Structure formats: structure tokens, C-alpha cells
């Protein structure tokens, strides 16, 4: 058993499980805000019922995201102590910014969002919804900035420190904003957030399509679909655009990752074609069963169909990433993204024609789309992280000086054994399986129950108002009685 492989598997498993929840929270936050904004503008109780329902779903997902995210921070110290020492100055500033600008903002307004429906005014509740949504976005900003810095480091220098008699390198920030706006952060951030918005839109559309199939909550479902379907189409198209920009940036910053993603082994003087699919064989440096479109990779990378793209042979052998997994996950992400665009386009067309709810096969397809969106998000993350191996922090050039990076094998904790990591993987597997079962059970319970009808909500409001008036009159009478007694005395 190799401690590096096991530690990588442990971190990959925990972060992939955690990554089920933050994108859904961000995407649901946008849909929730749009529903509540519609209620604020129209005072239509159907919109309020929808917003109340999605608030309950959001709260469940938010709690799971917080609980599963804490684990990864401990893993930095237990399994990756040398890595934590190397990036601590950089990550410390980014994670501190997340705590100040994101977590406190999000958690501070969460109680108002969840429990303040009948306790604060509509403007305050709308503001709290917006702040929770923005807090989730800002949280993603700083996490993606930290991760992007590993891919394309900037705004730092290397300082050597004496650690128990041994000189150890540490990256220290020299320019905070250069670190934040490193060469890949903007492209990666926009692509990540848009992927979350796609997931949130398809999740809402999925639940509402399920209700249409079951002939339940029709009025509220159709209102939510009027928001979810157009936003799904908009953000699937934007995901393709930002993904294209990110791939073009790779040609400059991480050519080895780009070559692995495309299964491009040999550099030639000819224009480079694009593999639609295949089975990469790194040992023999070929793609079996591949179907290639001539000129397309050159055109997509350089906007020039005649310019050749450097292949894997331009990378030193000891710095080459695995090829098979990034190739397959990248093509899976692109294929699923294309599918989501086509489904969203057709769904919006049928919605415009008024025939959306008449196509049961389309409704069932929409029901399954959150799984497709989650899979695409996970595939993109695997592509990005496996494609940067063997580096955990890429080497870079700062002000004309080549700066050292950090290999994954050099980031491990010296005191952790393979047996300890394996036992923790088993324990995590058991605990996370139970958490996943609880999440599915609670989420299914809330979806099966569904939102209140506008009539039920109106009756609830009338009862609440009546109870409040009765309570107010009761206190008022007691106060008057006490006053009269005092006067009489």
C-alpha cells in the first residue's frame, strides 16, 4: 500500500462527496432569490409558497455542505503537513478572506432566511435571501482562488525556513491581488459558478417536472419552471463559453494538462485534430478506437486551424500527468454539457409553444438532469486535479525568475502511515454513506411533501394574524386592568 496513493484517494473521496452540496447550494440560492423577488414584486402567494419550499430544501443542503467541508481542513494537517507548510501563507489569507467576507455573511443572514418569514418585513427577508446567496458565491470565490493559485501560482516568492534542523521552502505572498487574480482564477471561477447555476436550475426544474408528472402542485411548479428552464439554457451556453476560455488558457499555463485532456501525444508541423472519443494508451502513445476531427483542436486552442498544438512529447517524462483519466473525464464533461444544452433548448422551445407538460418523456428526462449536472461537475474537478499531476503546486515564473513548485509526493506528512490512511478511508466511507442516506431521506421527504398551496398559505397567514391580534388584545387588557388596580390603590 502506497501512502501517497491512499492519501490522494482519501482527499479525492472526501472532496467529491463534499462537492455534491456547495454547487447545489449556490444554484438553489439563485433560484430561491429569483422566486422571492417575484413574490416581492407581485405579492402573489404562489411565489411566496415556492420561496418557502425552496428555503427548506436549501437549508438541508447547506447543513450537509458545512458538515462535510470541515473534514478537508483537518486533512491538510494530518495527511498533507509538508504541503500545508508550503502553501500556508497563501491559503491563510484566502481562507481568512472567505471567513470574513463569505461565511459570516452567509451564516449571519441564514437564520433570518429560514426562520424570519413571519418575523421580519418582506424587504428584510428579500435582503437576507440575497445575502445568503451572495455569501455562498463569495465562499466559492476564495476557495477557487486558492485552488487556482495551485494551478497557476503568482504574486509570491519562496522563503527557506529552518524546520528542526532542515531547510524547508515556503511560498509567501508578495502581492495579494496578483495572488487573487492569478492567470487562471477568473476563468476557473466563472466556470465553477456557472456550473453551480446550471445544477440549481436543473434541480428546480427536475422537482417541478416530477410534480407535473404526478399532477401535484401544478400552479407553483409552472411558475418555478418559468424561471428554471430559461436560466438552465442561459447558463449551459455560458458554461460552454467559459470552458472554451479555460481550455485556451491551458495552452499557455498548463500545456501538459491540455495534452492529456485531448490525448495529444506527438507534436507535428501539421494542424492538430480533436479526438471526439477513444481509449488513450500512454505507454504506446496512441489513442485506440479514436475518432478525430481534423484542424479542430488547433482552431479551438488558437483560433487558427493551421497552427499545431504542442503534444505530450514536449513535456519531460517525469513531469507528465496521467492521460487516460483526464481524457475520459474531460470528454465526459463536454458530452454531458452538450446534452444539457440540447435538453434545455428543447425544453424552452416546448415551454414557449405551451406543450412542455404534454411530453412525458421530456419531463422524465428533466427529472434526471440534476444527476447529469452533478456528474459533469465532478468530471470537471477530476480533470483539473488529476491533469496537474505530478504537481500539487505548479512551478511558475515570477518577474523573469523561475520559481519552484511542489510535487504531490513531497507534500505528504512524514508521520502518517498507509495503514492509518486506509483505516480512515474505511471509516469515512461508512460515515459518509450514512450521511448520504440521511440526506436522500430528508430531501425526498421534503420533496414528497411539497410546497403549501397558495390557499393553505393564505389560511395560515389569516390564522397567524388572528392569533397575533388575540394575543395583542389579551396583553392590552391585562395592562389596563393592572393600571386600574394601581389607580384604585
ChimeraX attribute file (.defattr): number of C-alpha atoms within 10 A of each C-alpha:
attribute: neighborCount
match mode: 1-to-1
recipient: residues
	/A:1	10
	/A:2	11
	/A:3	20
	/A:4	20
	/A:5	13
	/A:6	20
	/A:7	25
	/A:8	16
	/A:9	15
	/A:10	22
	/A:11	18
	/A:12	17
	/A:13	16
	/A:14	19
	/A:15	17
	/A:16	16
	/A:17	17
	/A:18	21
	/A:19	18
	/A:20	18
	/A:21	23
	/A:22	21
	/A:23	28
	/A:24	27
	/A:25	29
	/A:26	30
	/A:27	27
	/A:28	28
	/A:29	28
	/A:30	25
	/A:31	24
	/A:32	28
	/A:33	22
	/A:34	20
	/A:35	23
	/A:36	27
	/A:37	21
	/A:38	18
	/A:39	20
	/A:40	17
	/A:41	9
	/A:42	12
	/A:43	13
	/A:44	12
	/A:45	19
	/A:46	26
	/A:47	25
	/A:48	25
	/A:49	24
	/A:50	25
	/A:51	25
	/A:52	20
	/A:53	18
	/A:54	23
	/A:55	22
	/A:56	17
	/A:57	19
	/A:58	21
	/A:59	16
	/A:60	16
	/A:61	21
	/A:62	21
	/A:63	13
	/A:64	19
	/A:65	20
	/A:66	13
	/A:67	11
	/A:68	18
	/A:69	17
	/A:70	11
	/A:71	15
	/A:72	16
	/A:73	9
	/A:74	11
	/A:75	16
	/A:76	19
	/A:77	15
	/A:78	18
	/A:79	26
	/A:80	24
	/A:81	19
	/A:82	23
	/A:83	22
	/A:84	21
	/A:85	16
	/A:86	23
	/A:87	21
	/A:88	19
	/A:89	15
	/A:90	24
	/A:91	22
	/A:92	13
	/A:93	17
	/A:94	21
	/A:95	18
	/A:96	13
	/A:97	17
	/A:98	21
	/A:99	17
	/A:100	12
	/A:101	16
	/A:102	25
	/A:103	17
	/A:104	15
	/A:105	21
	/A:106	23
	/A:107	16
	/A:108	15
	/A:109	21
	/A:110	21
	/A:111	13
	/A:112	20
	/A:113	24
	/A:114	16
	/A:115	12
	/A:116	16
	/A:117	15
	/A:118	12
	/A:119	10
	/A:120	13
	/A:121	10
	/A:122	17
	/A:123	11
	/A:124	16
	/A:125	22
	/A:126	21
	/A:127	17
	/A:128	23
	/A:129	27
	/A:130	21
	/A:131	22
	/A:132	28
	/A:133	25
	/A:134	19
	/A:135	26
	/A:136	24
	/A:137	23
	/A:138	22
	/A:139	23
	/A:140	20
	/A:141	23
	/A:142	24
	/A:143	17
	/A:144	22
	/A:145	23
	/A:146	23
	/A:147	21
	/A:148	25
	/A:149	25
	/A:150	24
	/A:151	27
	/A:152	20
	/A:153	30
	/A:154	26
	/A:155	20
	/A:156	19
	/A:157	18
	/A:158	16
	/A:159	12
	/A:160	12
	/A:161	12
	/A:162	9
	/A:163	9
	/A:164	7
	/A:165	7
	/A:166	9
	/A:167	11
	/A:168	15
	/A:169	20
	/A:170	22
	/A:171	22
	/A:172	18
	/A:173	20
	/A:174	14
	/A:175	12
	/A:176	16
	/A:177	11
	/A:178	15
	/A:179	23
	/A:180	24
	/A:181	16
	/A:182	20
	/A:183	20
	/A:184	23
	/A:185	24
	/A:186	18
	/A:187	17
	/A:188	21
	/A:189	21
	/A:190	18
	/A:191	24
	/A:192	22
	/A:193	20
	/A:194	24
	/A:195	28
	/A:196	28
	/A:197	29
	/A:198	34
	/A:199	29
	/A:200	28
	/A:201	30
	/A:202	32
	/A:203	26
	/A:204	26
	/A:205	27
	/A:206	25
	/A:207	22
	/A:208	28
	/A:209	29
	/A:210	22
	/A:211	21
	/A:212	19
	/A:213	18
	/A:214	10
	/A:215	9
	/A:216	15
	/A:217	19
	/A:218	15
	/A:219	15
	/A:220	23
	/A:221	23
	/A:222	18
	/A:223	16
	/A:224	24
	/A:225	21
	/A:226	14
	/A:227	17
	/A:228	28
	/A:229	25
	/A:230	18
	/A:231	21
	/A:232	29
	/A:233	23
	/A:234	17
	/A:235	23
	/A:236	27
	/A:237	21
	/A:238	18
	/A:239	25
	/A:240	18
	/A:241	12
	/A:242	19
	/A:243	19
	/A:244	15
	/A:245	17
	/A:246	19
	/A:247	19
	/A:248	17
	/A:249	18
	/A:250	19
	/A:251	17
	/A:252	11
	/A:253	18
	/A:254	16
	/A:255	22
	/A:256	27
	/A:257	27
	/A:258	30
	/A:259	28
	/A:260	28
	/A:261	26
	/A:262	26
	/A:263	28
	/A:264	27
	/A:265	23
	/A:266	15
	/A:267	16
	/A:268	11
	/A:269	10
	/A:270	14
	/A:271	18
	/A:272	26
	/A:273	21
	/A:274	19
	/A:275	21
	/A:276	13
	/A:277	19
	/A:278	19
	/A:279	16
	/A:280	24
	/A:281	14
	/A:282	16
	/A:283	7
	/A:284	9
	/A:285	15
	/A:286	16
	/A:287	20
	/A:288	12
	/A:289	11
	/A:290	15
	/A:291	13
	/A:292	16
	/A:293	12
	/A:294	15
	/A:295	18
	/A:296	19
	/A:297	24
	/A:298	21
	/A:299	19
	/A:300	16
	/A:301	23
	/A:302	16
	/A:303	12
	/A:304	14
	/A:305	18
	/A:306	16
	/A:307	17
	/A:308	20
	/A:309	24
	/A:310	21
	/A:311	20
	/A:312	26
	/A:313	15
	/A:314	14
	/A:315	15
	/A:316	9
	/A:317	9
	/A:318	7
	/A:319	14
	/A:320	20
	/A:321	22
	/A:322	18
	/A:323	28
	/A:324	19
	/A:325	19
	/A:326	28
	/A:327	25
	/A:328	22
	/A:329	22
	/A:330	23
	/A:331	22
	/A:332	18
	/A:333	21
	/A:334	19
	/A:335	14
	/A:336	20
	/A:337	22
	/A:338	16
	/A:339	16
	/A:340	25
	/A:341	20
	/A:342	15
	/A:343	20
	/A:344	25
	/A:345	19
	/A:346	16
	/A:347	24
	/A:348	21
	/A:349	15
	/A:350	16
	/A:351	18
	/A:352	11
	/A:353	9
	/A:354	10
	/A:355	11
	/A:356	17
	/A:357	16
	/A:358	13
	/A:359	13
	/A:360	14
	/A:361	11
	/A:362	17
	/A:363	22
	/A:364	14
	/A:365	15
	/A:366	26
	/A:367	21
	/A:368	18
	/A:369	23
	/A:370	23
	/A:371	15
	/A:372	18
	/A:373	28
	/A:374	23
	/A:375	17
	/A:376	24
	/A:377	24
	/A:378	18
	/A:379	22
	/A:380	22
	/A:381	21
	/A:382	18
	/A:383	24
	/A:384	20
	/A:385	18
	/A:386	20
	/A:387	28
	/A:388	26
	/A:389	19
	/A:390	19
	/A:391	22
	/A:392	20
	/A:393	24
	/A:394	21
	/A:395	18
	/A:396	17
	/A:397	13
	/A:398	13
	/A:399	9
	/A:400	7
	/A:401	9
	/A:402	10
	/A:403	17
	/A:404	15
	/A:405	19
	/A:406	20
	/A:407	18
	/A:408	20
	/A:409	18
	/A:410	16
	/A:411	22
	/A:412	22
	/A:413	20
	/A:414	13
	/A:415	8
	/A:416	15
	/A:417	16
	/A:418	15
	/A:419	13
	/A:420	13
	/A:421	23
	/A:422	18
	/A:423	11
	/A:424	15
	/A:425	19
	/A:426	12
	/A:427	12
	/A:428	16
	/A:429	15
	/A:430	11
	/A:431	12
	/A:432	17
	/A:433	13
	/A:434	12
	/A:435	15
	/A:436	13
	/A:437	12
	/A:438	13
	/A:439	16
	/A:440	12
	/A:441	12
	/A:442	15
	/A:443	17
	/A:444	13
	/A:445	11
	/A:446	16
	/A:447	18
	/A:448	12
	/A:449	10
	/A:450	19
	/A:451	23
	/A:452	19
	/A:453	18
	/A:454	19
	/A:455	12
	/A:456	13
	/A:457	16
	/A:458	15
	/A:459	12
	/A:460	13
	/A:461	13
	/A:462	12
	/A:463	12
	/A:464	13
	/A:465	13
	/A:466	12
	/A:467	12
	/A:468	12
	/A:469	12
	/A:470	12
	/A:471	12
	/A:472	11
	/A:473	12
	/A:474	11
	/A:475	12
	/A:476	12
	/A:477	12
	/A:478	11
	/A:479	12
	/A:480	11
	/A:481	12
	/A:482	12
	/A:483	12
	/A:484	11
	/A:485	10
	/A:486	9
	/A:487	8
	/A:488	7
	/A:489	6
